[in-house]
Amino acid sequence: MSEVKQNNPAKSMRHRARELAMQGIYEWRLSGKSAALIEKATRDEKSLGRYDSEFFGQLLHGAIAQHEELSEQIAPHLDRAVKELSPVEFSVLLLGAYELTHHPEVPYRVVINEAVELTKTFGGSDGHKFVNGVLDKLAAQVRATEIVASR
C-alpha cells in the first residue's frame, strides 16, 4: 500500500489535504476560529509540504459550514452523543461524512480508508475501528447505489 502512495503523487497530495483539513476541523472545534482564519493560517505555513490546495479548501470550509447537518447524519450510527466524541474522532467523522455526501467522484472505499488512516495517525488506539464502522454505515445510506454497483 505504501508503494502506491509513493508512486502516485496526486493521491499523496490529496491525503495531505485531508490531513490538513482534519487538523483544521480539530482546531475549529477546540478554538471556535472561523474556517477562513484557519485556512489562511494553514496556507501561510511554509513547512507543510505539497498538498492539493483546492481540495483542502473545499473539505475544510464544507465540513465546517455543514457541521450541524453532517453531525445529524452520523449521530444515528454512534454509540454515544456527538458531543462526547474525542476531538479527533469528531474531526475525522465530520470530514468523512462531508466527503461521502459531497464528493461522489471519490469512491466510498477511498473515503473510508483515508478516514481510517487519519484516525490511526492522530487518534486513539482503537478509534480507527469505530470510525470505520460509523462511515461504513453512513456510506450504506448516502452511497447505496455505488455500493450495490461495486458488488
Secondary structure, 3 states (H helix, E strand, C coil): CHHHHHHCHHHHHHHHHHHHHHHHHHHHHHHCCCHHHHHHHHHHCCCCCCCCHHHHHHHHHHHHHCHHHHHHHHHHHCCCCHHHCCHHHHHHHHHHHHHHHHCCCCCHHHHHHHHHHHHHHHCCCCHHHHHHHHHHHHHHHHCHHHHHHCC
